[in-house]
Structure formats: C-alpha cells, structure tokens
Amino acid sequence: MFDKLEIYRAIGELAYLIAKAGDGLKLEEKKAFFEVIEKELKFDAWSAESRFEILDEKLHPTLEHAYNEALFELKTHKAQLTPELKDTAVKVAKTVAEVCGKSEIKDFIIDRLEKDLKNI
C-alpha cells in the first residue's frame, strides 16, 4: 500500500514540474492539477496533492531535480508500478500540460517521461 502512495506522490511531482515548466506556476495551473489528479486518482489523490503543495510552498526544486526525484521513486517502487499506473502518470502529465498551455519544454518532459517509463 505504501509503495502505491509513493507512486502517487511521484505522479504529483511530475504534474508539478509540468505545471511549472515554461512560464512558471500560476493559480490556473494549480487548479488544473487538483482537478486532474482528483479525477485520475480518486480517493488517493491526497498523496499527490500533498507532494505538489510541499514542492510549491516549501521546496521549489528545479525542473530537473523534480523529474529525477519522481523517476527515482517510480524506479524504487517498480514492483507496484503497473502499466495502468504508468498510463495514469502520462495522462496526468499530458492533461496538466494541455490545461496549462502546451510548450516545447512540456512536450520534451512528456516525451522523456514516456521513454523512461518504458524502461522501468
């Protein structure tokens, strides 16, 4: 159970960096994240939401650092990382990118995520 929550936190971190990529993190992007994550993760959305809030309010990591941390968690808990959870991670990233406004950096991150998830 805890492994799955760590995966959800990693999805939250990925969504955070997608929302932040480009021109920074705005209120609309935060709202979009919360809507997307609640739709996709349902009752477990709180774990991703809490990670997003910690990153936004306290840590403010670079995009590269946030990506590497999220990927590390996904690799660490790969036994619980089902194809459905991989799809959810990509879907959340793409949906947040669409709502927040597509950009080259967001597309690059999503492409990188898809490639990295195939190798896990």
C-alpha positions as CSV (number, residue, x, y, z in Angstrom):
1,M,0.0,0.0,0.0
2,F,2.8,2.5,0.9
3,D,4.5,1.7,-2.4
4,K,1.5,2.8,-4.3
5,L,1.2,6.0,-2.3
6,E,4.8,6.8,-3.2
7,I,4.0,6.3,-6.9
8,Y,1.1,8.7,-6.5
9,R,3.4,11.2,-4.9
10,A,5.8,10.8,-7.8
11,I,2.9,11.4,-10.2
12,G,2.2,14.6,-8.2
13,E,5.8,15.7,-8.6
14,L,5.6,15.1,-12.3
15,A,2.5,17.1,-12.6
16,Y,4.1,19.9,-10.6
17,L,7.0,20.1,-12.9
18,I,4.8,20.1,-16.0
19,A,2.7,22.9,-14.5
20,K,5.8,24.9,-13.5
21,A,7.6,24.4,-16.9
22,G,7.6,27.3,-19.2
23,D,6.3,30.5,-17.6
24,G,6.1,29.4,-14.0
25,L,3.3,28.2,-11.8
26,K,0.0,30.2,-11.8
27,L,-3.2,29.8,-9.9
28,E,-5.0,28.3,-13.0
29,E,-2.3,25.7,-13.3
30,K,-2.7,24.7,-9.6
31,K,-6.5,24.4,-10.0
32,A,-6.0,22.3,-13.2
33,F,-3.6,20.0,-11.3
34,F,-6.1,19.4,-8.5
35,E,-9.0,18.7,-10.9
36,V,-6.9,16.3,-13.0
37,I,-5.4,14.4,-10.0
38,E,-8.8,14.0,-8.2
39,K,-10.3,12.7,-11.4
40,E,-7.5,10.2,-12.1
41,L,-6.5,9.1,-8.6
42,K,-9.9,9.4,-6.8
43,F,-9.6,8.7,-3.1
44,D,-5.8,8.5,-3.2
45,A,-5.4,12.0,-4.8
46,W,-4.4,13.4,-1.4
47,S,-1.0,11.8,-1.6
48,A,-0.2,13.5,-5.0
49,E,-1.8,16.8,-3.8
50,S,0.3,16.9,-0.7
51,R,3.5,16.4,-2.7
52,F,2.5,19.1,-5.1
53,E,1.8,21.5,-2.2
54,I,5.1,20.8,-0.5
55,L,7.0,21.4,-3.7
56,D,5.2,24.6,-4.4
57,E,5.2,26.1,-0.9
58,K,8.4,24.9,0.6
59,L,11.0,23.2,-1.7
60,H,10.8,24.9,-5.1
61,P,13.0,22.4,-6.9
62,T,14.4,22.9,-10.3
63,L,12.6,21.0,-13.1
64,E,15.5,18.6,-13.5
65,H,15.6,17.8,-9.8
66,A,11.9,17.3,-9.5
67,Y,11.9,15.0,-12.6
68,N,14.8,13.0,-11.2
69,E,13.2,12.6,-7.8
70,A,9.9,11.4,-9.3
71,L,11.7,8.9,-11.6
72,F,13.7,7.6,-8.7
73,E,10.5,6.9,-6.7
74,L,8.9,5.2,-9.7
75,K,12.0,3.0,-10.2
76,T,12.2,2.3,-6.4
77,H,8.6,1.1,-6.4
78,K,8.6,-0.5,-9.8
79,A,7.2,-3.8,-8.5
80,Q,3.9,-1.8,-7.8
81,L,4.2,0.3,-11.0
82,T,1.6,-1.4,-13.2
83,P,1.0,-0.5,-16.8
84,E,-2.2,1.3,-15.7
85,L,-0.2,3.5,-13.3
86,K,2.3,4.3,-16.0
87,D,-0.6,5.3,-18.2
88,T,-2.0,7.4,-15.4
89,A,1.3,9.2,-14.9
90,V,1.5,10.1,-18.6
91,K,-2.2,11.0,-18.8
92,V,-1.9,13.3,-15.8
93,A,1.2,15.0,-17.3
94,K,-0.5,15.5,-20.7
95,T,-3.7,16.8,-19.2
96,V,-1.9,19.3,-17.0
97,A,0.2,20.4,-20.0
98,E,-2.9,20.9,-22.1
99,V,-4.7,22.9,-19.4
100,C,-1.6,25.0,-18.6
101,G,-0.7,25.7,-22.2
102,K,1.4,23.5,-24.4
103,S,5.1,24.4,-24.8
104,E,8.2,22.8,-26.1
105,I,9.6,22.2,-22.7
106,K,6.4,20.5,-21.5
107,D,6.4,18.3,-24.7
108,F,10.0,17.5,-24.1
109,I,9.3,16.4,-20.5
110,I,6.3,14.3,-21.5
111,D,8.3,12.6,-24.3
112,R,11.2,11.9,-21.8
113,L,8.7,10.5,-19.3
114,E,7.1,8.2,-21.8
115,K,10.6,6.8,-22.8
116,D,11.7,6.5,-19.2
117,L,8.5,4.6,-18.2
118,K,9.0,2.1,-21.0
119,N,12.4,1.3,-19.5
120,I,11.1,0.7,-16.0
